[in-house]
Amino acid sequence: MSFFKKLFGSNEKQIAPQQSGPATFESGKSRIFPRIRSTTPQPSPPGQIVVRVNNPDMQPLSKPLFGDLVVQYAVDNGSAFSTLFKKHLPENTSIDELHAIACANLERVADVNVQQTTFGPYGLLAGGNHEAAMFCVPEFWKSFSDNLNHNLVVALPSKDLVFIASQNDAVNITKIKEMVADVFSGGGDLISRNLFLYDRTSSQWSVYETVS
């Protein structure tokens, strides 16, 4: 059961990543979405075999975000996401252009909702597949921080879990840290142990704290 279901009772769409890209870049262009990953190695689920590939063309396309976060890209095939590798990117398309395409697609389809969790902090809901990817939409964070009239402390321990509190809310920041530790004790699709600070004045992100 997804940890999100415990918090909200949401119906997460179960999608497993695949390792093949679209038949052509153009044929999948409107279905490319950002996927947030961490540069910090995470433990693999029990029984999962991790294969390291040294061929540069078989490395996932990625773009640094902030802290330990990077953006990778995948095509939504309906039942699974297909990772985009360097070999899939046309020579006349830059990584920045790919990022703009993916983010525009995300903004077009994402049904985003923010609710207060049963534990106290806010949680971001986006269908179970795009929660962490919302870090690629600056306008969302600007609007939410303006609504709270404060800087934000945000955690994304896994792809479908994003927790948010105001920077001055020490109680719920502590609860977020507890949630991150809980997710990393046995969760899947892990991303980052870091809590990130969104400064509403500069619209910049930085690492706020790392949960041990």
C-alpha positions as CSV (number, residue, x, y, z in Angstrom):
1,M,0.0,0.0,0.0
2,S,1.3,3.4,-0.9
3,F,2.2,5.6,2.1
4,F,0.0,8.3,0.4
5,K,-3.1,6.1,0.8
6,K,-2.5,6.0,4.5
7,L,-2.4,9.8,4.6
8,F,-5.2,10.7,2.1
9,G,-6.8,7.5,0.8
10,S,-5.9,8.5,-2.7
11,N,-6.1,6.2,-5.7
12,E,-2.5,6.1,-7.0
13,K,-2.0,4.9,-10.6
14,Q,0.5,2.1,-10.4
15,I,3.1,2.6,-13.1
16,A,6.4,0.7,-13.3
17,P,9.3,2.2,-15.3
18,Q,10.7,0.5,-18.4
19,Q,14.1,0.8,-20.0
20,S,13.1,1.4,-23.6
21,G,12.3,4.8,-25.1
22,P,9.7,5.8,-27.7
23,A,9.8,4.5,-31.3
24,T,10.8,8.0,-32.3
25,F,11.4,11.2,-30.3
26,E,8.6,13.0,-32.2
27,S,6.1,10.3,-31.8
28,G,6.4,10.5,-28.0
29,K,7.0,14.2,-27.7
30,S,3.6,15.2,-26.2
31,R,3.9,12.4,-23.6
32,I,7.4,13.2,-22.2
33,F,7.4,14.1,-18.5
34,P,10.0,15.1,-16.0
35,R,11.0,12.5,-13.3
36,I,12.9,13.6,-10.3
37,R,15.8,11.5,-9.1
38,S,18.7,11.9,-6.6
39,T,22.4,11.8,-7.2
40,T,22.8,10.1,-3.9
41,P,22.7,6.3,-4.3
42,Q,19.6,4.7,-2.7
43,P,19.1,1.2,-1.5
44,S,17.4,-1.2,-4.0
45,P,14.2,-3.0,-3.0
46,P,14.8,-6.6,-1.9
47,G,15.2,-8.9,-4.8
48,Q,15.8,-6.1,-7.4
49,I,18.9,-6.5,-9.5
50,V,20.7,-3.3,-10.5
51,V,22.7,-3.4,-13.7
52,R,25.3,-0.6,-14.3
53,V,25.6,0.4,-17.9
54,N,28.8,2.3,-19.0
55,N,27.8,3.0,-22.6
56,P,27.2,6.9,-22.7
57,D,24.3,6.5,-25.1
58,M,22.5,4.3,-22.6
59,Q,22.7,6.8,-19.8
60,P,19.4,8.5,-18.9
61,L,19.0,12.0,-20.1
62,S,19.3,14.3,-17.0
63,K,19.5,17.9,-15.9
64,P,20.7,19.2,-12.5
65,L,17.9,20.7,-10.4
66,F,19.2,21.7,-7.0
67,G,20.8,20.0,-4.0
68,D,21.1,16.3,-4.7
69,L,18.2,16.4,-7.2
70,V,18.3,15.9,-11.0
71,V,15.6,15.7,-13.6
72,Q,15.3,12.7,-15.9
73,Y,12.7,12.3,-18.6
74,A,10.3,9.5,-19.6
75,V,7.5,8.9,-22.0
76,D,4.1,7.9,-20.6
77,N,3.0,4.9,-22.6
78,G,-0.3,4.5,-20.6
79,S,0.7,1.5,-18.6
80,A,4.4,2.3,-18.0
81,F,6.9,5.1,-18.3
82,S,9.8,4.5,-20.8
83,T,13.0,6.2,-19.8
84,L,14.6,8.5,-22.3
85,F,18.3,7.8,-22.8
86,K,20.9,10.0,-24.5
87,K,20.6,8.0,-27.7
88,H,16.9,9.1,-28.0
89,L,17.6,12.8,-28.1
90,P,17.8,14.3,-31.6
91,E,21.0,16.2,-32.4
92,N,19.0,19.4,-33.0
93,T,17.4,19.2,-29.6
94,S,19.1,20.5,-26.4
95,I,18.6,19.2,-22.9
96,D,17.1,22.6,-22.0
97,E,14.6,22.3,-24.9
98,L,13.7,18.8,-23.7
99,H,13.2,20.1,-20.2
100,A,10.8,22.8,-21.5
101,I,8.8,20.2,-23.4
102,A,8.5,17.9,-20.4
103,C,7.5,20.7,-18.0
104,A,4.9,22.1,-20.5
105,N,3.4,18.6,-20.8
106,L,3.3,18.3,-17.0
107,E,1.6,21.6,-16.6
108,R,-1.0,20.6,-19.2
109,V,-2.0,17.3,-17.6
110,A,-1.2,17.5,-13.9
111,D,-4.2,17.6,-11.6
112,V,-2.6,19.0,-8.5
113,N,-4.2,19.3,-5.1
114,V,-2.7,20.2,-1.7
115,Q,-4.3,18.8,1.4
116,Q,-3.4,18.7,5.1
117,T,-2.3,15.2,6.0
118,T,-3.6,13.3,9.0
119,F,-0.1,13.8,10.5
120,G,-0.3,17.6,10.3
121,P,1.9,18.9,7.4
122,Y,0.5,19.6,3.9
123,G,0.8,16.9,1.2
124,L,0.9,17.3,-2.5
125,L,-1.4,15.1,-4.6
126,A,-0.9,14.7,-8.4
127,G,-2.2,11.3,-9.3
128,G,0.6,9.2,-7.9
129,N,3.0,9.8,-10.7
130,H,3.7,13.5,-10.9
131,E,4.1,14.6,-7.2
132,A,7.8,14.9,-7.1
133,A,7.9,16.3,-10.7
134,M,6.0,19.4,-9.5
135,F,9.5,20.7,-8.4
136,C,9.8,21.5,-12.1
137,V,6.9,24.0,-11.9
138,P,8.2,27.2,-10.3
139,E,4.8,29.0,-10.5
140,F,3.2,26.4,-8.3
141,W,5.7,27.0,-5.4
142,K,5.5,30.8,-5.8
143,S,1.7,30.7,-5.6
144,F,1.6,28.3,-2.6
145,S,4.3,30.2,-0.6
146,D,2.4,33.5,-1.3
147,N,-0.8,31.8,-0.1
148,L,0.9,30.9,3.2
149,N,2.8,34.2,3.2
150,H,6.0,32.4,4.3
151,N,9.0,30.4,3.0
152,L,8.4,26.6,2.6
153,V,10.2,23.6,3.9
154,V,9.5,20.6,1.5
155,A,10.5,17.0,1.5
156,L,10.2,14.4,-1.4
157,P,11.3,11.1,0.1
158,S,9.7,9.2,-2.9
159,K,8.1,9.9,-6.2
160,D,4.6,10.1,-4.9
161,L,5.3,11.7,-1.5
162,V,5.8,15.5,-1.1
163,F,5.4,17.0,2.3
164,I,5.2,20.8,2.9
165,A,5.3,23.1,5.9
166,S,5.9,26.8,6.5
167,Q,9.4,27.5,7.6
168,N,8.1,28.9,10.9
169,D,6.1,25.7,11.7
170,A,8.6,23.8,13.8
171,V,6.1,21.2,14.9
172,N,5.2,20.1,11.4
173,I,8.8,20.3,10.2
174,T,9.7,17.8,12.9
175,K,6.8,15.6,11.7
176,I,8.0,15.8,8.1
177,K,11.5,14.6,9.2
178,E,9.8,11.7,11.0
179,M,7.9,10.8,7.8
180,V,11.0,10.9,5.7
181,A,12.8,8.6,8.1
182,D,9.8,6.3,8.1
183,V,9.6,6.2,4.3
184,F,13.3,5.4,4.0
185,S,13.0,2.6,6.5
186,G,11.1,0.5,4.0
187,G,9.6,2.5,1.2
188,G,10.1,2.2,-2.6
189,D,10.8,4.6,-5.4
190,L,13.0,6.5,-2.9
191,I,14.4,10.0,-3.9
192,S,15.9,12.2,-1.2
193,R,16.5,12.3,2.6
194,N,16.9,16.1,2.3
195,L,14.4,18.7,3.3
196,F,14.5,21.7,1.0
197,L,13.9,25.4,1.7
198,Y,11.9,27.5,-0.8
199,D,12.7,31.2,-0.4
200,R,9.6,33.1,-1.6
201,T,11.5,36.3,-2.0
202,S,14.2,35.0,-4.4
203,S,12.2,31.9,-5.6
204,Q,15.3,29.9,-5.0
205,W,15.7,26.4,-3.5
206,S,18.4,25.2,-1.0
207,V,19.0,22.3,1.2
208,Y,17.4,23.0,4.6
209,E,18.4,19.8,6.5
210,T,19.3,16.2,5.8
211,V,17.4,13.5,7.7
212,S,19.7,10.8,9.1
